[in-house]
């Protein structure tokens, strides 16, 4: 987990809250992301707020998620076929 690696373990509620806040800050303001072409989430947001037509960063397809939904559809079709018998 990123928070544990970056900031260690929490022993109190306050420490946990601080770790969560610092992890969030790191992810938004300092972590360049491959899907944003090396920009941070904050840089992308600031550009979008000032652009007439913001740049699009579509989410890459995930075969694992596609297989999950295919399984759901197969299960639904199977149950519908059984209900019609």
C-alpha positions as a Markdown table, in Angstrom:
| # | Residue | x | y | z |
|---|---|---|---|---|
| 1 | Unk | 0.0 | 0.0 | 0.0 |
| 2 | Unk | 1.4 | 3.4 | -1.1 |
| 3 | Unk | 0.7 | 5.1 | 2.2 |
| 4 | Unk | 2.6 | 2.6 | 4.3 |
| 5 | Unk | 5.6 | 2.7 | 1.9 |
| 6 | Unk | 5.7 | 6.5 | 1.8 |
| 7 | Unk | 4.9 | 7.4 | 5.3 |
| 8 | Unk | 5.1 | 4.4 | 7.6 |
| 9 | Unk | 2.6 | 3.0 | 10.1 |
| 10 | Unk | 0.1 | 4.9 | 12.1 |
| 11 | Unk | -0.4 | 4.4 | 15.8 |
| 12 | Unk | -3.1 | 6.9 | 16.5 |
| 13 | Unk | -6.1 | 8.3 | 14.6 |
| 14 | Unk | -4.3 | 11.6 | 14.0 |
| 15 | Unk | -1.3 | 9.8 | 12.5 |
| 16 | Unk | -3.6 | 7.8 | 10.3 |
| 17 | Unk | -5.4 | 11.0 | 9.1 |
| 18 | Unk | -2.1 | 12.6 | 8.4 |
| 19 | Unk | -0.8 | 9.6 | 6.4 |
| 20 | Unk | -4.0 | 9.6 | 4.3 |
| 21 | Unk | -3.8 | 13.3 | 3.7 |
| 22 | Unk | -0.1 | 13.1 | 2.7 |
| 23 | Unk | -0.7 | 10.2 | 0.4 |
| 24 | Unk | -3.6 | 12.0 | -1.3 |
| 25 | Unk | -1.4 | 15.1 | -1.6 |
| 26 | Unk | 1.4 | 13.0 | -3.1 |
| 27 | Unk | -0.9 | 11.3 | -5.6 |
| 28 | Unk | -2.6 | 14.5 | -6.8 |
| 29 | Unk | 0.3 | 16.9 | -6.8 |
| 30 | Unk | 3.6 | 15.0 | -7.2 |
| 31 | Unk | 2.9 | 11.6 | -8.8 |
| 32 | Unk | 3.3 | 11.8 | -12.6 |
| 33 | Unk | 1.1 | 9.2 | -14.3 |
| 34 | Unk | 1.7 | 7.3 | -17.4 |
| 35 | Unk | -1.9 | 7.7 | -18.5 |
| 36 | Unk | -1.5 | 11.5 | -18.3 |
| 37 | Unk | 1.6 | 11.4 | -20.4 |
| 38 | Unk | 3.9 | 12.1 | -17.4 |
| 39 | Unk | 1.7 | 14.9 | -15.9 |
| 40 | Unk | 0.3 | 14.9 | -12.4 |
| 41 | Unk | -3.5 | 14.8 | -11.8 |
| 42 | Unk | -3.3 | 18.4 | -10.6 |
| 43 | Unk | -1.6 | 19.5 | -13.8 |
| 44 | Unk | -4.2 | 17.8 | -15.9 |
| 45 | Unk | -7.0 | 19.4 | -13.9 |
| 46 | Unk | -5.5 | 22.9 | -14.1 |
| 47 | Unk | -5.1 | 22.5 | -17.9 |
| 48 | Unk | -8.7 | 21.3 | -18.2 |
| 49 | Unk | -10.0 | 24.3 | -16.2 |
| 50 | Unk | -8.3 | 26.8 | -18.5 |
| 51 | Unk | -8.7 | 25.0 | -21.9 |
| 52 | Unk | -11.6 | 25.6 | -24.3 |
| 53 | Unk | -11.5 | 22.0 | -25.3 |
| 54 | Unk | -9.7 | 19.9 | -22.6 |
| 55 | Unk | -7.4 | 17.1 | -23.6 |
| 56 | Unk | -8.9 | 13.7 | -23.3 |
| 57 | Unk | -7.1 | 10.9 | -21.4 |
| 58 | Unk | -9.3 | 7.8 | -22.0 |
| 59 | Unk | -8.9 | 4.9 | -19.7 |
| 60 | Unk | -7.1 | 2.0 | -21.4 |
| 61 | Unk | -9.2 | -1.1 | -21.8 |
| 62 | Unk | -8.6 | -3.8 | -19.3 |
| 63 | Unk | -9.0 | -7.4 | -20.4 |
| 64 | Unk | -9.5 | -8.5 | -16.8 |
| 65 | Unk | -12.5 | -6.2 | -16.5 |
| 66 | Unk | -13.8 | -7.1 | -19.9 |
| 67 | Unk | -13.7 | -10.8 | -18.9 |
| 68 | Unk | -15.5 | -10.0 | -15.7 |
| 69 | Unk | -18.4 | -8.4 | -17.6 |
| 70 | Unk | -18.5 | -11.2 | -20.2 |
| 71 | Unk | -19.0 | -13.6 | -17.3 |
| 72 | Unk | -21.8 | -11.5 | -15.9 |
| 73 | Unk | -23.5 | -11.5 | -19.3 |
| 74 | Unk | -23.1 | -15.3 | -19.8 |
| 75 | Unk | -24.6 | -15.8 | -16.3 |
| 76 | Unk | -27.6 | -13.6 | -17.0 |
| 77 | Unk | -28.2 | -15.4 | -20.4 |
| 78 | Unk | -28.0 | -18.7 | -18.6 |
| 79 | Unk | -30.5 | -17.7 | -16.0 |
| 80 | Unk | -32.9 | -16.2 | -18.5 |
| 81 | Unk | -32.7 | -19.4 | -20.6 |
| 82 | Unk | -33.5 | -21.5 | -17.5 |
| 83 | Unk | -36.4 | -19.2 | -16.5 |
| 84 | Unk | -38.0 | -19.6 | -20.0 |
| 85 | Unk | -38.0 | -23.5 | -19.8 |
